[in-house]
Amino acid sequence: MTVNVLNSRDWAVFCRRESDETYVCVARFFNRADAEDHLKFLRKYMPKTDFKVLFDKPVEVQG
């Protein structure tokens, strides 16, 4: 299976879980601006939760 670069949502918003201190992807976007806008929304309604926006390029899988 090959990842289609044109349909790739490389920008992701991650949320830190308090239970085990790991980050989980909660949303993916085509561009950074959309990810940052979603981050502002999340921080407004969940101010005590730790969120991060990261460029998360998918790994190409052959199979």
Backbone as JSON, one array per atom type, in Angstrom:
{
  "sequence": "MTVNVLNSRDWAVFCRRESDETYVCVARFFNRADAEDHLKFLRKYMPKTDFKVLFDKPVEVQG",
  "N": [[0.84, -1.18, 0.0], [0.6, 2.19, -0.86], [1.08, 5.51, 0.23], [-0.91, 8.21, -0.73], [0.33, 11.19, -1.66], [-0.98, 13.58, -2.3], [-3.37, 13.43, -0.92], [-2.64, 13.48, 1.68], [-2.74, 14.1, 5.08], [-0.8, 15.85, 6.8], [-0.39, 17.51, 9.01], [-0.94, 17.44, 12.43], [-2.91, 17.38, 15.44], [-2.09, 16.75, 18.68], [-2.93, 15.26, 21.81], [-2.13, 15.19, 25.24], [-2.24, 12.4, 27.31], [-3.15, 12.13, 30.66], [-2.98, 9.88, 32.22], [-0.89, 8.09, 31.39], [1.04, 9.74, 30.37], [1.45, 9.89, 27.6], [1.17, 10.93, 24.14], [-1.67, 11.39, 22.04], [-3.05, 11.28, 18.83], [-5.51, 13.54, 17.9], [-6.7, 14.9, 15.84], [-6.33, 15.51, 12.28], [-4.88, 17.45, 9.62], [-4.74, 19.17, 6.44], [-3.17, 21.45, 6.21], [-1.01, 23.67, 8.11], [-2.19, 25.99, 9.16], [-4.92, 25.38, 9.48], [-4.71, 23.39, 11.42], [-3.62, 24.87, 13.55], [-5.74, 26.65, 14.02], [-7.69, 24.86, 14.91], [-6.43, 24.0, 17.21], [-6.52, 26.35, 18.76], [-9.29, 26.46, 19.21], [-9.65, 24.07, 20.72], [-8.06, 24.64, 22.98], [-9.46, 26.75, 24.05], [-11.85, 25.61, 24.98], [-10.96, 23.5, 26.49], [-8.97, 24.22, 28.58], [-7.12, 23.21, 30.47], [-5.9, 21.04, 29.4], [-3.15, 19.51, 27.74], [-2.05, 20.27, 24.57], [-0.56, 19.76, 21.32], [0.69, 20.86, 18.16], [1.89, 19.15, 15.42], [4.07, 18.31, 12.69], [3.45, 15.51, 11.03], [4.51, 13.32, 9.12], [3.27, 10.74, 7.12], [4.38, 7.33, 7.06], [5.62, 5.58, 4.32], [4.28, 2.58, 3.24], [5.05, -0.53, 1.94], [3.38, -3.16, 0.29]],
  "CA": [[0.0, 0.0, 0.0], [1.37, 3.42, -0.95], [0.36, 6.7, 0.68], [-1.11, 9.23, -1.76], [0.84, 12.44, -1.12], [-1.96, 14.64, -2.49], [-4.43, 13.28, 0.07], [-1.99, 13.29, 2.96], [-2.99, 15.11, 6.13], [0.46, 15.77, 7.53], [-0.41, 18.31, 10.23], [-1.77, 16.75, 13.41], [-3.04, 17.9, 16.8], [-1.94, 15.68, 19.65], [-3.37, 15.55, 23.17], [-1.4, 14.37, 26.21], [-3.04, 11.66, 28.28], [-2.58, 12.26, 32.0], [-2.79, 8.57, 32.85], [0.42, 7.5, 31.12], [1.91, 10.79, 29.83], [1.69, 9.73, 26.17], [0.37, 11.8, 23.28], [-2.57, 10.7, 21.13], [-3.52, 12.14, 17.75], [-6.95, 13.78, 18.0], [-7.19, 15.46, 14.57], [-5.32, 15.67, 11.24], [-5.24, 18.52, 8.7], [-3.92, 19.32, 5.24], [-2.21, 22.54, 6.36], [-0.72, 24.07, 9.48], [-3.13, 27.02, 9.6], [-6.13, 24.71, 9.97], [-4.35, 22.72, 12.67], [-3.48, 25.91, 14.58], [-7.09, 27.13, 14.33], [-8.35, 23.83, 15.73], [-5.75, 24.04, 18.5], [-7.1, 27.48, 19.51], [-10.62, 26.03, 19.64], [-9.51, 23.09, 21.79], [-7.53, 25.3, 24.18], [-10.52, 27.61, 24.6], [-12.84, 24.8, 25.68], [-10.27, 22.54, 27.36], [-7.74, 24.97, 28.89], [-6.17, 22.48, 31.33], [-5.36, 19.91, 28.65], [-1.94, 19.82, 26.97], [-2.15, 19.94, 23.15], [0.55, 20.17, 20.47], [0.55, 20.7, 16.71], [3.13, 18.6, 14.88], [4.09, 17.81, 11.32], [3.55, 14.07, 11.2], [4.51, 12.74, 7.77], [3.01, 9.3, 7.15], [5.43, 6.44, 6.56], [5.18, 4.81, 3.15], [4.3, 1.14, 3.51], [4.99, -1.38, 0.74], [2.79, -4.43, 0.66]],
  "C": [[0.89, 1.24, 0.0], [0.5, 4.59, -0.53], [0.28, 7.69, -0.46], [-0.74, 10.58, -1.17], [-0.18, 13.56, -1.24], [-3.08, 14.59, -1.47], [-3.88, 13.13, 1.49], [-2.28, 14.45, 3.91], [-1.81, 15.05, 7.09], [0.48, 16.53, 8.85], [-1.4, 17.69, 11.21], [-1.79, 17.49, 14.74], [-3.0, 16.69, 17.72], [-2.35, 16.17, 21.03], [-2.61, 14.63, 24.12], [-2.37, 13.7, 27.18], [-2.37, 11.78, 29.65], [-2.26, 10.92, 32.63], [-1.4, 7.99, 32.62], [1.39, 8.46, 30.42], [2.27, 10.59, 28.35], [0.79, 10.67, 25.39], [-0.42, 10.96, 22.28], [-3.04, 11.7, 20.08], [-5.03, 12.29, 17.85], [-7.54, 14.36, 16.71], [-6.02, 15.61, 13.59], [-5.82, 16.67, 10.21], [-4.27, 18.56, 7.52], [-2.87, 20.42, 5.39], [-2.1, 22.98, 7.82], [-1.72, 25.09, 10.01], [-4.41, 26.4, 10.16], [-5.87, 24.0, 11.3], [-4.23, 23.72, 13.81], [-4.84, 26.46, 14.98], [-7.83, 26.13, 15.22], [-7.73, 23.79, 17.13], [-6.29, 25.18, 19.35], [-8.48, 27.13, 20.05], [-10.52, 25.08, 20.83], [-9.02, 23.74, 23.09], [-8.56, 26.21, 24.84], [-11.47, 26.79, 25.46], [-12.25, 23.74, 26.61], [-8.94, 23.14, 27.81], [-6.7, 24.21, 29.73], [-5.51, 21.3, 30.63], [-4.17, 20.36, 27.81], [-2.1, 19.32, 25.53], [-0.9, 20.42, 22.44], [0.17, 19.97, 19.02], [1.9, 20.24, 16.18], [2.96, 18.24, 13.42], [4.39, 16.33, 11.41], [3.41, 13.39, 9.85], [4.26, 11.24, 7.85], [4.16, 8.5, 6.54], [4.86, 5.65, 5.4], [5.35, 3.33, 3.43], [4.15, 0.39, 2.19], [4.3, -2.69, 1.13], [1.78, -4.96, -0.27]]
}
